[in-house]
Amino acid sequence: MKLCVTCLFFVILISCNRAGKKEVRKVDEGLKMGLPKNVVTDGAIQIGVYDFEGLEPLLNRKNGKTYVVNFWATWCKPCVAELPYFERLGEKYKDSGVEVVLVSLDMPGTLDKKLLPFVKREALTSRVVVLDDPRQNDWIPKVAEEWSGAIPATLIYNKDRRAFYESSLTYTELEENLNALTDTK
């Protein structure tokens, strides 16, 4: 009986605690990656900061989804220009097993002042994570052997196929590239 009362107390306490807080949008929730080495937050948004070892599982999923992984940064004008296309693609194909993930390469010292406000201002709904790993000569070829390291860059893959694009993409190109890899028309 005492155990039941104690459990009930904790359930009520947790419920009350959640009711008093605003919902925090966990942008990288559910990706089943390694543990982030850091998390940046403004109270409404949380973004995990990963080294490549923590991010790598995202690049090699063998489930029923197709992943569209865009490498970008807030300081990269062509990257920012194409972000609405990724948002539109993610919304259009979310029920078709397509997941868009935006991997920011912004500098760690600018995340609070640049990345978080940008994600909020642009109302990005795609998952956003940060890759902070100075060993780019090691991890760039693991993403794609042909990648020089320039951004924007996009990896589209599923359990059967992979395609990599080291250029800006229009919405039409992005959708065509996705459809060439999948049966999602």
N, C-alpha and C positions, 0 to 999 in steps of 0.2 A: 504494500500500500504506500509506504514511504517513497519507494522507487517511482511509483506511478505519479505521485504528487510532484516529485522532483522533476520528472520528465515533462509533465504538463507545464510547470513553471518555466522551464527552458524554452518550450515551444512558444509560450505566450511572450516571453522576453524577446526571442528572436523575431517573432511576428511584429511586435511593437517597434522594435529597432528598425526593421525594414520599412514599416509604414511611415516612419518619421524621416526617412532618407529619400532623396530623389533617386530615380533609377540611373545607374551608371551604365553607359553604353560601352561594352567591352568589345572593341573593334576586332581584336584577334582571337576572341573566344571561339572554341570549337575546332581549331585547326589541328589539334593534337600534334604539336611540334614539341621540340625540347623546351626546357624551362627558359624563360627570358632571363637575360642577365640584368635587366632593369625594366621598369615600367614607368612611362610618363603619363601623367593624368592632369586634367584640369577639373576633376570632380564629375564631369559629365561624360568624358571620353577617357578610356585607358588604351594605351598602345604599348605593346610589348616590344622591347629592344632585344634583338637576338644577335649572337655571333653566327657564323655560317653553320657550325655544327648543330645549333638549335633550329636553324631555318631549313636545313637540308631535307628533313623528312617531308616538308611541304612540297618539295620539288620532285618527289619520287613516289607519290601515292599510287596504289594499284587497286583502287576501288572503282565503283561504277560512275564516278564523276569525271567531268572534264574540267581542268583547271586552266585559267587564264591568269598568268602571273606577270604583272607589269613592274619593271624596275624603273624608278623615277625619282625625282627630287623637286622640292618646291622652288629651287633656284634655276631649274631647267625649263626654259620657256616652251620648247616643243613638248616636253612632258606634261606640263600643266595644260597646254592647249588640247591634248588628246584625252585627258582624264574624263571629260563628259562622255566620250565614246565608250569607255570602259564601264562607266556607271550605267549607261543606256543598255549596253550588251548584257551586263549582269542582271539588270531588271527584266529584260526581255526573255532571257534564257534560264532564269533561276529555277523554274519548274521543269526544266529539261535536264537537270543534273549538271549545270554549268556553275562554277564558282569563280568569281573574280577576286584576286588578291593583289593589293597594291603594296609593293615592297619599296619603302622609302629609303633612299640612300643619303638623306639629309645628315648633316654633321651633328654628333651628339650634343654639342653645346647650344644648338639652335632649336631643339625639339620643343621646348616650352614656349619659346617666343615666336617661332615660325610654323612648325608642323602642326601642333595642336590647334592654333587659331585658324590655320588654313583648312584643316579637316572639318572644323566646326563651321567656318564661313561658307565653304563649298558644299556643306551638308553631304559629305561622302557617305554612301551606304555600303560600299564594298569594304571588305576587310582590309585594314591598314596595319602593317607591321614595319618595323625599322630593322634594317640590316646594318649592324655596326661591327665590322670586322676588318682590321687594317691589312689583312693578308690577302688582298684582292688577287694577287698573282696565283694564289693557291685555289681560291674558290671560283673565280670567273670561268675557268675552263670546266669546272664541275657543273656549272649551270648549262653551258653550251661551249663546246670546243671552239666553235667559230667566233665566239664573242670577243671583241676587242676590249670591252669594258665601257664603251660609250653608251649613253642613255639618251632617249628612251630605248628600252629593250623589252621584248615580250616573249615569254615562253608559254606555249599552249600545248597541253598534253593530257592524255588519258592513259589507261592501263595498256593500250596497244600502240599508241603513236605519240610522237613528239615533233614539234615544229618551233623554230626560234626565229625571231625577227629583230634585227638591230637597226631600227628606223622608227620614225613617227608613222602612225597608221591613221588613216581616215576611218570613219565608222564603217563604211562599205568594205574597205580592205580587212578590217578587224573581223567583221561578220563573215566575209568570204573565207578568211583563213580558219575561222572556227568551223564553219560548215564543211570545209575541205577535210578537216580532221575528224569530223563527227557526222552523225546523221540528224542533226538538229536544225531543220529548216523551218 
